[in-house]
Amino acid sequence: MKIQRAFKKIILLVVLLAICFFALAPIFIYAYFAPDLVSKEAIMNNNNKGILLYDRFGRPFFKFYEAKEKIPVSLSEVPLYFQEAIIATEDKDFYKHPGFSAPAIIRAFYFNLLERNIEYGASTITQQLVKNSLLKPEKSFFRKYQEIILAFEIERLYTKKEILEMYLNSIYFGEGATGIGTATQVYFGKSVKDLTIAESALLTGILPAPSQYSPISGNVQKALALQRRVLRKMLEQKYITPTQEKEAKLQNIHIAKAKNLINVQGIHFALMVRDKLLQTYSEQELAMSGFKIITTLNLDWQAFAQDVVYGNVQRLAPNGVSNAAAVVIDPKTSEILALVGSVDWENPSFGKINMAITPRQSGSAFKPLVYAKAFEERKITPSTILKDVPTTFENNYKPKDYDGYYRGNMLPRRALANSINIASVEVMRRVEVENILSFAKSLGITSLKDPSNYGLSLVLGTGEVPLVELTNAYAVFANSGYFNAPVAILKIENKLDETIYVSHTSSQKVLDGNVAFLISSILSDNTARQEIFGNALTINRPAAVKTGTTENYKDALTIGYTPTLVVGVWVGNSDNKPMDQIAGSLGAAPIWAALMMEFSKNSSIEQFEKPPDIQSAYICNYNGLKARISTSSAYLEYFLPGTVPLKFCDGSLSKTPNLKDLQTLQFTPSPIFSSPTPQSTLN
């Protein structure tokens, strides 16, 4: 009984505290915001803050929602049908409620509890005015409570027409236009009083995401679809007649031409940051936020990357190359240090397409993922014999090597380093498609989903993967098997200079570190890949690197890394037009090498550190068994624990390896392949 009485007292205390809070909170809220409520001008002057992006060293480089010169208008200047379009779409009971809608709030509260987040806002026009002009852009139940209290107070202080006038003069319409007076000039080059019903519906329709739906720089077809939705609502609420709706749909609207951007550095990267923010905030909230965002970008590296990409595309233009993209990532944190989405933002055909995040076939650049999974599952070891001979796999699949040669038996190091297709398909067959897709997902690759869409050819890069995701997957090899999601934002400060977000690295182990070392060892072996690539991928320091070329030369890639830097490059045409025999080693590799050497020039030369569990042994290149000494047909190979061959090349049985002795062995470059074949550039 004592416990029950104590529990009842606690419940009563909580109820009393809640009553006191909700009784006193409005007083404190009003007192805090009172200076901002004294006039319409004071309310509206709290917005128009925009967003400023800085690079990682605090240098500003991009601004969003930068306000154009504001053209204030009185409500009497705004056509009645524009006012009605706004009310029909945003708040049909505007002239009836006291600033908030109790049924809508209860309904939204119910759905928010179901979803366990603050997603359904139920905001009236008055609440939107409060949210955009007076409050911080965050989602919480207390913020919603503040919004309701202040909306009620504004309704007490001002008439409905005054509130609607403030709303129309403060809402963000995209293209830097805040307020209806500015928006009509920006979009149509006319005065607000000359707006037609069709134009009114168009401007109203784009409000949920004005940059995305802007008929100037966004999706015109979507903007027109939203216009028709607004017209339908106006018809349903009897603001227009069926004849007016039909005429508005047929009206040919003249849209002003887009102005040249002031921002020129890292445009695609900046848009990625904005899109990330839009996952949390509405565009109206962002436009009024005053956010200062410290990004991961290094402006110096960005400028150099843009110049290198531009110069190489110009060099390759005679070979049918028009575009390229590049991504530079810190593998320890997955922070994006530079990102080039296309060679020229101003190009009318493809400049606005961010090829760094557009899924494309990856060619042989996908092979290291398959070999990594095969090593981890012990489906192969570095001494497994793979066959490069004419082979028919299931479903009558008959892969060929890019140069038409067949090399017979080979070991995984030779097969992966030289990108041998038939041997790689055999590795894929052993691992199976479903396992590879699951592994790719753990590495952050989101575009490969339904296993029924893929077959054994997936190992040859027939699946479409965004460059930024594939480059970040390679970061897992550089980071000893740990995955971090790509990071573009380090810190966010609001307009009150309060820090509201700080990035925290959250690493997840997705691959055995020993396996990551095996892949790095193979991909950084300059001697092993000379058979096909010669010195095309060799730079002034140890670097693991893989190229990729897709069918008909539609895509050329090179992705490579050191322990502290990952660079991925794509070269091709955004419209999938084939290039003129430009492979990864010819098109993307020169860009990769230039970026890698420039961004590493002030760093010490690093080796890929061998994990303590890795075993090593000399093996014969013709059968994968142990060699007693290094010879012209034997080389030092690394193995996962317990996978070192037990037999010598002559067939005699080896004793159990002495790990201490094996770890003292040193690699001496020597001829690995007994029967070299002509070099091929298709890789």
C-alpha angles and dihedrals in degrees: 000000000000090000091051092050091048091049092051090051091052091050091048091049092051091049092049091049090050091050091049091048095051091043096050101032095077090056093053093041092052093045091051096048099034094104089056093052100054095097143004090250092054091052095048095044090065092077137054093081102132126188127282121200122207129190120241091275095053098261114142114232111155139031129195128198092013102179119242117216105298120238107201117205135189119238089247089065093054114089113247092236091058090053089048092049090055093047094045091052105032107029119357092181094050095125093047108047128075093238098296137047113235095197091049092049092050090048092048091046090054093051092044090055090050092049093038093226140081101259108123109070107178089199122174122210089264092051091049089053089052093045095049098041108031113021136066116256099253135117119236139124091247091053089052088050090051089049092054094047093049093044089054090049093049090050088053093050101040139038122248091253091052091050092049090048091052091048094051091048095049106039118105116240099180131252089075091297117138114181131020094266092060094039095057090052094047097046103031107012092234143104120273092243089064096057116130126216090255093052091045091054091047094053091045093049096056095052097098091062109000097175092050095045100033109135087216102054105356137061107318095187092052090048090054091047090053090047090058090049090055091048090052091053091048089052093048091052091046097244091126135023126243088254092054091048091052093047092048091052091052097046114115104227118207110221121199118242120262116260121232114267119251090205112080106160122085096347096164091045090051091051089051089055091050092049090051090053091049088063087069107024135040118243090247090056092048093049090057097035104091088211119178107203125195106205132194093246122121104211094202092053091044092055092047092048092050091051094048093048092048094048095049094047088053089051092051097042093100087060094058097266118141107159147030140176134202136193127193118194137178102231094206093061105009089234111161106235098178135002129184111189097182139352095252127018091197094058103117094212104050110349095106093051112098102218090184090072099029112104112244134164109273102204116200091346085087094060098086090063091056094046091048092055091045091053092046093051091044090238085134136009128201087266096052113123111235121189126229098191134116103292135177113207128189118306088029091284110169111182121193133203115251095247098041094243125129116211102186121218119010142160125247094256092059093040096052098036091053095036097237107188104202094049090048093052088054089054089050091051091055095049097040129222098264092056092049092050091050091048092048089052090053087055090056099261106144103172099071107078126134111057090207089069093063141056138177090302087074087088088063090057102258090143116088115243130172113247093233091055095046091047090051090049088059087052087068089063090049091046096055095256099314120129127209123180112244111274126208102160124061101174142355126205123188127223089274089059090249116145106236100168137029123179116240122194111234109187122197124196106233102154136037107260089224090059091048088055092051091054091046091048093053097042092048094048103113091182095053095053097044090093091074108010104034106194096328092114099036118112135172095281140031108290132166109223141169131186130208134197124182130214116296089007094280093142133025121189141178122185123177144152151191122209089275107029137048124190126185125186133187124190126185143080122304091222092057093248109158119251123227101266095306108156128187092264091054103036110028103023097070090054091046092050093048093050094043094051095043095049093044098044095099094044128088117253108266131202125210100256114234112231115236093243094057113107124206136202140161110254134188113249094219100057108008094239126131121284120210092219139003111278138162088274098042135067140177113271133184125227141191113250111289097011101095109122114259095207130071122231090260091058098255118134119256124223118241107291118259102226094199091055094043093052091058093059114112126209115244113188110241138158106289103181124061096197113036118194131211114286118257125202095201100104 
